[in-house]
């Protein structure tokens, strides 16, 4: 892509960001939705997702309570 096109794209992104941050009228809300759609990562390509968090492999409430009191594991 040419330098001129890159600069125009950057100016448009800055304008959209400024409008989206104000959130005072309909155009600002539309800019926010557009930026959200553009910047959202695809579900299958999200490198920040964690399998443990998704499968909810965490403490149950009793186990967490025992851990916080410093009791040994059973």
N, C-alpha and C positions, 0 to 999 in steps of 0.2 A: 504494500500500500504506500502511496506517496506521502511525503512529509506534510503536504497541505491537507490531505484527507485525515491524517493522524491528528493534526492540530484542530481540525474542525470537529473531529470525534471527541477530543479532549474538552473543547469548549462546550460542546453540547452536553457532555457528562457533567461538567461543572455547573452549567445552567440548570440542568435537571436536579442536581443535588441541592442547589440553593433554593429552588422552588419547593422541593420536597421537604426541606427542613422547616419551612415557614408554616405550612399546614393551616393557611387562613381561608382558602377558598377552594373551589372545585378543581381548578387547574393544578393547585399544589397537591391535592390528594391524588389526582391522576398521575402526576409525576412520581409520587411516592410509590404507587402501585406498579408503574412501569419500571422503576429502578428495582423494586423488589423482584419482579419477574425476571429482569435481566441478570441480576446478581445472585439469584438463588442457585445453589449447587444441585445438580441432578441427584436423585436418591441413590442410584447405584454407583455413582462416582464420588460420593462424599467420603473423603479420606479421614474426616474427623469422627466418623461414627465408630462406636465401640461396641463389639459384640456382647460384652458383659453388661453394658448399660441397656442395650436393646433387649436382652433376654432377662433382665432384672435379676441377675445373680448377685444379690446383696445380703445384708443382714436381715434376719427376721427381728421383730421388736424385742423378744426375750434374749436373743443372742447379742443384740446391740446393748441391752441393759447390762448383761453380764460383762461384756467387754469394757463398758464405761466404768464399772465398779472394780475392774482389774481382776476378776475371777478367772481361773484357768479354764481352758476349753475342756469340754466333756468328751 
